[in-house]
Amino acid sequence: MKITQVFYNDDADELDLVINVDKPQPAVSHLVEDDFYLRVNPETDQVVGATIFNASLYFGQLARAFALKAFDDPNVRFFLERRVESFALEKA
């Protein structure tokens, strides 16, 4: 999964990600967690984007967990797992 574009609306505190495609595409949004939606192409079932509402709150919580070295925090652990996974894939 590759993020190809990032858009942030400061007024709405909304982060929009374009994923796996070169430009935004029509998609159906699915709530996967509070304030976090995946956008899926209904014809291919491919994830083509994501939207995070209240983005500063979401990333603020993550930043605080990192600052406190709260490595058991699920968001910190998830980030670290994906980062290590990406390095492993690059080496393969």
Stockholm file with secondary structure:
# STOCKHOLM 1.0

chainA/1-92         MKITQVFYNDDADELDLVINVDKPQPAVSHLVEDDFYLRVNPETDQVVGATIFNASLYFGQLARAFALKAFDDPNVRFFLERRVESFALEKA
#=GR chainA/1-92 SS CCEEEEEEETTTTEEEEEESSSSCCCCEEEEEETTEEEEECTTTCCEEEEEEETHHHHHHHHHHHHHTTCTTSHHHHHHHHHHHHHHHHHHC
#=GC SS_cons        CCEEEEEEETTTTEEEEEESSSSCCCCEEEEEETTEEEEECTTTCCEEEEEEETHHHHHHHHHHHHHTTCTTSHHHHHHHHHHHHHHHHHHC
//
